[in-house]
Amino acid sequence: MPARPRLVHVTTTDMSLALLLGPQLRAFSEAGFEVIGISAPGSFVPQLRDAGITHLALTHATRSSAPAQDLLAMAELASLLRRLRPDIVHTHNPKPGIYGRLAAAAAGVPSIVNTVHGLYALPEDRWQKRALVYGLERVAATCSHAELVQSPEDIETLARLRVPGAKLRLLGNGIDLDRFNRDRVDPSRVGEIRREMGVAPGEVLCGAVGRLVWEKGYRELFEAASIVRRQLPRARFVVVGPLDPDKDDGLREADLERATRDSGIVFLGMREDMAELYAAMDLYILASHREGFPRSAMEAAALGLPLVATDIRGCRQVVAPGVSGLLVTPRDATALAAAISSLVEDHGLRRAMGRAGLDKARREFDQQHVIATTLAVYEELLQRRRLRRRR
C-alpha cells in the first residue's frame, strides 16, 4: 500500500490549528493524508492530538511585531521541513504565509499552498505599510504553487501585484452549519445564559465576538454602547473573546473595567458554548477596522441573527446591506450607535434580517465547500508531481 501523502499546515498559534482549521485538518486526514500541524506550542496541542493531528512546535513563532524572531522562525521551519520531507506544505497568512512559503521553498518542498485569510494591508493604510506588505506577498507568491484567497477583493489586489492568475483560486470561507444551527440548541440553555448575564425579559442583547484587540473596533463599540444605552436602556451588550497580551494593540483589564462601568458591557472571555451564546443574542455587531472573511459574523448569521458590521472587505461578503444587516463606516461610533439603535427598536426588522442572513449562510457559508475546493487543489498538485516523475 502506498504511503499516505504528508501534508503540513503552518500557522502562528495552535489555537488557529485547533479552532479555525480543526474541521478541515480532520477532513484532510479522513481523505487519506498524514496531517501535521506546525505552530508555536500552546494549550490547544492536546486537542489537536486527540483529533489525530500530529503537532510540532515552532518555538520562535510569535504574533508580536518581531522581525528578527520571524527570521529565526523561518530558519527553524526550513530545518523541520527538510527533516519531514512533506508532499505539500500549506501556509496561512499573515506572517507564516510569508516566511512559511520561503522556508518551504528553501527546504525543497514539491508543492506549496498558501491561504490568504485577508491581506494585512488595506487601500486606506499608509503607503509605507502597503508597500511592505504587498512587496512581501509578491515575493512569497513566487514560491507557491497555489494561492487560496478568501476574498474576491484580495484576488483583485494580488492580480494587480502580478501574481499569476493560474495560481489564484477563490476559496471563500465556511463554518460548520451542523454545529451553528439553532435547531440543535437547547432553548432552556439559552434562557439560562440570558439570566446568568442579568438580561431581563424584553431586553435586547447585542453581542460581539472576537479577540480583545483595538483593531476589532472595540473603542467605537464601547462608545456606541454608551450612546445606545442612554437612549434605549433596554439594550444590553455582551462581548465574548480572550485578552490578547501578545498583540501591541491588545486591551487591558482596566479597559474592560472602564467599559463595564460606563456602559454595562458584560465580558465573558473565551467560551466553548458559542452556538448557545449566539442563540442567546438578539443582534450581532462586528465593528472591525480590518477583516479577512469574518468567521464570527458567519456563525451569527447561521444562528439567525441580524448583523451590524463595518463596511470593509470581508464584512461586505457576509452582510447583504439592508437585507441581512446594516453596514456602517469604520471608526464611526455615532453611525454604529444609530445602526444598533434602529435594530434594537424594531423587532420585526431584526427577525426579517435574521431570516435573510440564515438563508445566505446556508447557501454560501458551508465549510464543506472550502474543504472540497482545498482537496481538489491538493489532488491537482499531487497529480502534477506524478506526471513530472514519469517524464
C-alpha positions in Angstrom: 0.0 0.0 0.0 1.5 3.4 -1.0 2.4 5.8 1.9 -0.2 8.4 2.7 0.9 11.8 1.3 2.3 14.0 4.0 0.5 17.4 4.5 1.9 20.1 6.7 -0.1 23.2 7.8 1.8 26.1 9.3 0.2 28.8 11.5 1.4 31.1 14.2 -0.7 29.6 17.0 -2.0 26.2 18.0 -5.4 27.9 18.6 -5.6 28.6 14.8 -4.9 25.0 14.0 -7.4 23.7 16.5 -10.3 26.1 16.3 -10.1 27.7 12.8 -8.6 24.8 10.9 -9.6 21.8 13.1 -12.5 20.5 11.0 -10.5 20.9 7.8 -7.5 19.1 9.2 -9.7 16.2 10.3 -11.3 16.1 6.9 -7.9 16.0 5.2 -6.9 13.1 7.4 -10.0 11.2 6.6 -9.3 11.9 2.9 -6.0 9.9 3.2 -3.4 12.5 4.2 -0.9 12.2 7.0 -1.6 15.6 8.6 0.9 17.6 10.7 0.3 21.0 12.2 3.3 23.3 13.0 2.9 26.3 15.2 4.0 27.9 18.4 3.2 25.5 21.3 0.2 26.2 23.5 -2.8 24.9 25.4 -4.6 23.6 22.3 -1.9 21.0 21.4 -3.7 18.2 23.4 -6.9 19.0 21.4 -5.1 18.6 18.2 -3.5 15.3 19.3 -6.9 14.0 20.4 -8.2 14.7 16.9 -5.3 12.6 15.5 -3.3 15.6 14.2 0.4 15.4 14.9 1.7 18.8 16.2 5.3 20.0 16.0 6.4 23.1 17.9 7.8 26.2 16.1 9.4 27.7 19.1 10.3 31.1 17.5 6.8 31.8 16.1 5.2 34.9 17.6 2.3 37.1 16.8 4.2 40.1 18.0 6.0 42.5 15.7 9.5 41.0 15.9 11.3 40.7 12.5 14.5 39.1 14.0 12.4 36.4 15.6 10.5 35.9 12.4 13.8 35.2 10.6 14.6 32.6 13.3 11.2 31.0 12.9 11.8 30.8 9.1 15.2 29.0 9.6 13.6 26.7 12.3 10.8 25.9 10.0 13.0 25.2 7.0 15.0 22.8 9.2 11.8 21.0 10.3 10.6 20.7 6.7 13.9 19.2 5.5 13.5 16.5 8.1 9.8 15.9 7.4 10.0 15.9 3.6 6.3 16.6 3.2 4.5 16.3 -0.1 2.5 19.5 0.5 3.1 22.5 2.8 0.1 24.7 3.4 0.8 28.1 5.0 -1.6 30.7 6.4 -1.1 34.4 6.5 -0.1 36.9 7.7 3.4 36.1 9.0 3.6 32.3 8.4 2.3 32.9 4.9 5.4 34.9 4.2 8.2 33.1 5.9 6.4 29.7 5.6 6.4 29.9 1.8 10.1 31.0 1.7 11.1 28.2 4.2 9.2 25.6 2.2 10.9 26.6 -1.0 14.3 26.6 0.7 13.6 23.1 2.0 12.7 21.8 -1.5 9.0 21.1 -0.7 7.5 20.0 -4.1 4.1 21.6 -3.6 3.4 24.8 -1.6 -0.1 26.2 -1.0 -1.0 29.4 0.9 -4.3 30.7 2.1 -4.8 34.4 2.1 -7.2 35.0 5.0 -7.1 38.7 4.4 -4.1 40.7 3.1 -2.6 42.6 6.0 -2.8 45.9 4.3 -5.8 47.9 3.1 -6.1 50.7 0.4 -6.5 53.3 3.2 -3.3 52.2 5.0 -0.2 54.3 4.8 1.8 53.8 1.6 4.8 52.5 3.6 2.7 49.7 5.1 1.1 48.8 1.8 4.5 48.8 0.0 6.0 46.5 2.7 3.0 44.0 2.8 2.4 43.9 -0.9 6.1 43.6 -1.7 6.5 40.6 0.7 3.3 39.0 -0.6 4.6 39.3 -4.2 8.0 37.8 -3.4 6.5 34.9 -1.3 3.9 34.1 -4.0 6.8 33.3 -6.4 7.4 30.2 -4.1 3.9 28.9 -4.1 2.0 26.7 -6.5 -1.5 27.7 -5.4 -2.9 30.8 -3.6 -6.3 30.1 -2.0 -7.9 33.5 -1.4 -10.9 34.0 0.8 -12.0 37.5 -0.5 -12.6 38.5 -4.1 -11.2 41.9 -3.2 -7.9 40.3 -2.3 -7.9 38.3 -5.6 -8.1 41.7 -7.4 -5.2 43.1 -5.4 -3.0 40.1 -5.9 -3.7 40.2 -9.6 -2.6 43.8 -9.7 0.6 42.6 -7.9 1.2 40.3 -10.9 0.7 37.1 -9.0 -0.1 34.7 -11.9 -3.8 34.1 -12.4 -3.2 30.4 -12.7 -2.2 30.3 -9.0 -5.1 32.2 -7.7 -8.2 30.4 -6.5 -11.2 32.0 -4.8 -11.8 29.9 -1.7 -14.3 31.9 0.3 -14.8 30.8 3.9 -17.2 28.5 5.7 -18.3 27.2 9.1 -19.8 24.0 10.5 -23.5 24.6 9.7 -24.4 21.5 11.8 -22.9 23.0 14.9 -24.1 26.5 14.3 -27.7 25.6 13.9 -30.5 27.0 16.1 -32.5 23.7 15.8 -29.7 21.9 17.7 -29.5 24.5 20.6 -31.4 23.7 23.8 -33.8 26.6 24.4 -33.6 26.1 28.2 -29.8 26.7 28.0 -30.4 29.9 26.0 -32.7 31.1 28.8 -30.1 30.2 31.4 -27.4 32.2 29.6 -29.6 35.3 29.4 -30.4 35.0 33.1 -26.8 34.5 34.1 -26.0 37.8 32.4 -28.9 39.5 34.1 -30.8 40.1 30.9 -34.5 40.7 31.7 -37.4 39.7 29.5 -38.0 42.4 26.9 -34.4 43.5 26.9 -32.4 43.3 23.6 -29.0 41.6 23.9 -26.4 42.9 21.5 -23.3 40.7 21.1 -19.8 40.9 19.8 -17.2 38.1 19.5 -13.5 38.3 18.9 -10.1 38.7 20.3 -9.8 41.8 22.6 -7.6 44.0 20.3 -8.4 47.5 19.4 -8.4 46.8 15.6 -11.6 44.8 16.2 -13.3 48.2 16.7 -13.9 47.9 20.4 -13.2 51.6 21.0 -16.1 52.5 18.7 -18.2 49.7 20.1 -17.8 50.9 23.7 -18.7 54.4 22.7 -21.7 53.3 20.7 -22.9 51.1 23.5 -22.8 54.2 25.8 -24.8 56.2 23.3 -27.4 53.5 22.8 -27.8 52.7 26.5 -28.5 56.4 27.2 -31.3 56.4 24.7 -32.5 52.8 25.0 -31.9 51.4 28.4 -33.3 48.0 27.4 -30.3 47.5 25.1 -27.7 45.2 26.7 -24.2 44.4 25.5 -22.0 41.3 25.8 -18.5 40.7 24.4 -17.1 37.2 24.1 -13.4 36.7 23.5 -10.0 36.4 25.1 -7.5 39.1 26.0 -4.5 39.1 23.6 -1.5 40.4 25.6 0.9 39.4 22.8 -0.5 42.0 20.5 0.6 45.6 20.7 -2.9 46.8 20.4 -4.4 44.4 23.0 -6.9 45.6 25.5 -6.1 45.5 29.2 -8.2 44.6 32.2 -8.5 48.3 33.0 -10.1 48.9 29.6 -12.7 46.2 30.3 -13.5 47.6 33.7 -14.0 51.1 32.3 -16.3 49.7 29.6 -18.3 47.8 32.1 -18.6 50.9 34.3 -19.5 53.3 31.5 -22.0 51.1 29.5 -22.7 48.0 31.5 -20.9 45.7 29.0 -20.5 42.1 30.1 -17.2 40.4 29.2 -17.3 36.6 29.1 -13.8 35.8 28.0 -13.1 32.6 26.0 -16.1 30.3 25.7 -16.7 26.9 24.2 -20.5 27.1 24.1 -20.6 29.6 21.1 -23.7 28.3 19.4 -25.7 28.7 22.6 -24.2 32.2 23.2 -25.2 33.4 19.7 -28.6 31.9 20.2 -29.0 34.0 23.4 -28.2 37.2 21.5 -30.8 39.3 19.6 -28.3 41.0 17.2 -24.7 40.8 16.3 -22.1 43.6 16.0 -18.7 43.5 14.2 -17.0 46.9 14.4 -13.6 45.8 13.0 -11.2 48.0 11.1 -9.8 45.1 9.2 -11.1 41.6 8.5 -10.4 38.8 6.1 -13.7 36.9 5.9 -15.1 37.1 9.4 -16.0 33.7 10.9 -17.9 35.1 13.8 -20.3 37.0 11.5 -20.9 33.8 9.5 -21.6 31.9 12.7 -24.0 34.7 14.0 -25.8 34.7 10.6 -26.2 30.9 10.8 -28.0 31.3 14.1 -30.4 33.7 12.5 -29.0 37.0 13.9 -29.2 40.3 12.1 -25.8 41.9 11.7 -24.4 45.3 12.2 -20.9 45.5 10.7 -18.4 47.9 9.2 -18.3 48.5 5.5 -14.9 46.7 4.9 -13.5 43.8 3.0 -14.9 40.5 4.4 -17.9 42.1 6.1 -19.2 43.1 2.7 -19.1 39.4 1.7 -21.1 38.3 4.8 -23.7 41.1 5.1 -26.2 41.9 2.4 -26.8 45.6 3.3 -30.4 46.4 4.1 -31.3 42.7 3.7 -29.5 40.6 6.3 -27.9 43.5 8.2 -26.5 47.0 8.2 -23.1 48.2 7.1 -21.6 51.4 8.7 -18.5 53.5 8.1 -15.5 52.1 10.0 -14.3 54.0 13.1 -17.6 55.9 13.3 -19.1 55.3 16.8 -22.1 57.6 16.0 -23.0 55.7 12.9 -22.6 52.4 14.7 -24.8 53.6 17.5 -27.5 54.7 15.0 -27.5 51.3 13.3 -27.7 49.4 16.5 -30.5 51.6 17.8 -32.5 51.0 14.6 -32.5 47.3 15.2 -33.0 47.4 18.9 -36.2 49.4 18.3 -37.6 47.2 15.5 -38.2 43.6 16.5 -39.8 42.9 13.1 -36.8 44.2 11.2 -34.5 42.1 13.4 -36.5 39.0 12.6 -36.6 39.7 8.8 -32.9 40.4 8.6 -32.1 37.4 10.7 -34.0 35.1 8.4 -32.3 36.6 5.3 -28.9 36.1 7.0 -29.7 32.5 7.8 -30.7 31.8 4.2 -27.4 33.4 3.0 -25.4 31.4 5.5 -26.9 28.1 4.3 -26.3 29.0 0.6 -22.8 30.4 0.9 -21.0 29.6 4.1 -20.8 25.8 4.3 -17.3 24.7 5.3 -17.7 21.6 3.1 -17.2 23.8 0.1 -13.9 25.1 1.5 -12.8 21.5 2.2 -13.7 20.2 -1.2 -12.0 23.1 -3.0 -8.8 22.6 -1.0 -8.8 18.9 -1.5 -9.2 19.4 -5.3 -6.1 21.7 -5.3 -4.1 19.2 -3.3 -5.1 16.4 -5.8 -4.2 18.6 -8.7 -0.7 19.3 -7.2 -0.1 15.7 -6.4 -1.1 14.7 -9.9 1.3 17.2 -11.4 4.1 15.7 -9.4 3.2 12.2 -10.5 3.3 13.3 -14.1 6.7 15.0 -13.6 8.1 11.8 -12.1 7.0 9.8 -15.2 8.9 12.0 -17.6 
